[in-house]
């Protein structure tokens, strides 16, 4: 090994862990994991990365991605390694068991920010919706399969949540066709709903009108875009929005913005979903 190469490696090893982890944050995850073979110091260093970005676009084959994620969870689970953010972006097939293991691990590490982008519906562990450390959730499903829905439960137990972004996500309704998932999110300020629908119990009468209650005392920014009724299925009950947000500052529906002057504080606003165009 040349003296120049030795000097470069020596200089890199002189850097504090915080700087090395910052450098790793700009690397592809598969290369980050490979740093574990450099030396004894580097063996576990990558596991302290506070932000994990897992994207199938970095892998030539989907199963390489699955294998990498499985190895990451297995390695990190052997120690007390904190995790602040998880960005999971999947474009191909993926084993649901591995995904569940990843989410379970992240929730156990006091995760603060979660982003999930998948091409089709994926079952979400309910631990996501009762995680008291989460401050931001972003869920986007690019294809909507009416038979298998990525969905929210009837109620969210997320006291630290400040921002919630939902694309093509179903929201579970109760036996009366009603849902009120956001009222217990006492710190929620930003809510974005795009192409979401109520998921009705199979026992619900077809002539019952469902209600999605957007009730929240702290919400200041609300966006509802292109909300759809269920298609390609048996006729389902129609549903409407009931919005009660006394601190609302900005309201956008299907790209048309409204300000507080248009929506007075404390006024309950009802929007028929079929009339949102």
Secondary structure as the mmCIF struct_conf table of DSSP 4:
data_model
#
loop_
_struct_conf.conf_type_id
_struct_conf.id
_struct_conf.beg_label_comp_id
_struct_conf.beg_label_asym_id
_struct_conf.beg_label_seq_id
_struct_conf.end_label_comp_id
_struct_conf.end_label_asym_id
_struct_conf.end_label_seq_id
HELX_RH_AL_P HELX_RH_AL_P1 UNK A 3 UNK A 13
TURN_TY1_P TURN_TY1_P1 UNK A 14 UNK A 14
BEND BEND1 UNK A 15 UNK A 15
HELX_RH_AL_P HELX_RH_AL_P2 UNK A 17 UNK A 24
TURN_TY1_P TURN_TY1_P2 UNK A 25 UNK A 26
BEND BEND2 UNK A 27 UNK A 27
HELX_RH_AL_P HELX_RH_AL_P3 UNK A 29 UNK A 34
HELX_RH_3T_P HELX_RH_3T_P1 UNK A 35 UNK A 37
BEND BEND3 UNK A 38 UNK A 38
TURN_TY1_P TURN_TY1_P3 UNK A 40 UNK A 44
HELX_RH_3T_P HELX_RH_3T_P2 UNK A 45 UNK A 48
BEND BEND4 UNK A 50 UNK A 50
STRN STRN1 UNK A 51 UNK A 55
HELX_RH_3T_P HELX_RH_3T_P3 UNK A 56 UNK A 58
BEND BEND5 UNK A 59 UNK A 61
HELX_RH_AL_P HELX_RH_AL_P4 UNK A 62 UNK A 76
TURN_TY1_P TURN_TY1_P4 UNK A 77 UNK A 80
STRN STRN2 UNK A 85 UNK A 90
BEND BEND6 UNK A 92 UNK A 92
HELX_RH_AL_P HELX_RH_AL_P5 UNK A 96 UNK A 107
TURN_TY1_P TURN_TY1_P5 UNK A 108 UNK A 110
STRN STRN3 UNK A 113 UNK A 118
BEND BEND7 UNK A 119 UNK A 120
HELX_LH_PP_P HELX_LH_PP_P1 UNK A 123 UNK A 125
HELX_RH_3T_P HELX_RH_3T_P4 UNK A 126 UNK A 130
TURN_TY1_P TURN_TY1_P6 UNK A 132 UNK A 133
STRN STRN4 UNK A 136 UNK A 141
BEND BEND8 UNK A 142 UNK A 143
TURN_TY1_P TURN_TY1_P7 UNK A 146 UNK A 147
BEND BEND9 UNK A 148 UNK A 148
STRN STRN5 UNK A 151 UNK A 152
BEND BEND10 UNK A 154 UNK A 155
TURN_TY1_P TURN_TY1_P8 UNK A 159 UNK A 160
STRN STRN6 UNK A 163 UNK A 167
BEND BEND11 UNK A 168 UNK A 168
STRN STRN7 UNK A 170 UNK A 172
TURN_TY1_P TURN_TY1_P9 UNK A 175 UNK A 176
BEND BEND12 UNK A 177 UNK A 177
STRN STRN8 UNK A 178 UNK A 179
BEND BEND13 UNK A 182 UNK A 182
TURN_TY1_P TURN_TY1_P10 UNK A 183 UNK A 184
TURN_TY1_P TURN_TY1_P11 UNK A 186 UNK A 187
STRN STRN9 UNK A 190 UNK A 194
BEND BEND14 UNK A 195 UNK A 195
STRN STRN10 UNK A 197 UNK A 199
TURN_TY1_P TURN_TY1_P12 UNK A 202 UNK A 203
BEND BEND15 UNK A 204 UNK A 204
TURN_TY1_P TURN_TY1_P13 UNK A 206 UNK A 207
HELX_LH_PP_P HELX_LH_PP_P2 UNK A 208 UNK A 209
STRN STRN11 UNK A 210 UNK A 215
BEND BEND16 UNK A 217 UNK A 218
STRN STRN12 UNK A 221 UNK A 225
BEND BEND17 UNK A 226 UNK A 226
BEND BEND18 UNK A 232 UNK A 234
STRN STRN13 UNK A 239 UNK A 244
TURN_TY1_P TURN_TY1_P14 UNK A 246 UNK A 247
STRN STRN14 UNK A 250 UNK A 253
TURN_TY1_P TURN_TY1_P15 UNK A 254 UNK A 255
STRN STRN15 UNK A 256 UNK A 259
TURN_TY1_P TURN_TY1_P16 UNK A 260 UNK A 262
BEND BEND19 UNK A 263 UNK A 263
TURN_TY1_P TURN_TY1_P17 UNK A 265 UNK A 266
STRN STRN16 UNK A 269 UNK A 272
HELX_RH_3T_P HELX_RH_3T_P5 UNK A 273 UNK A 275
#
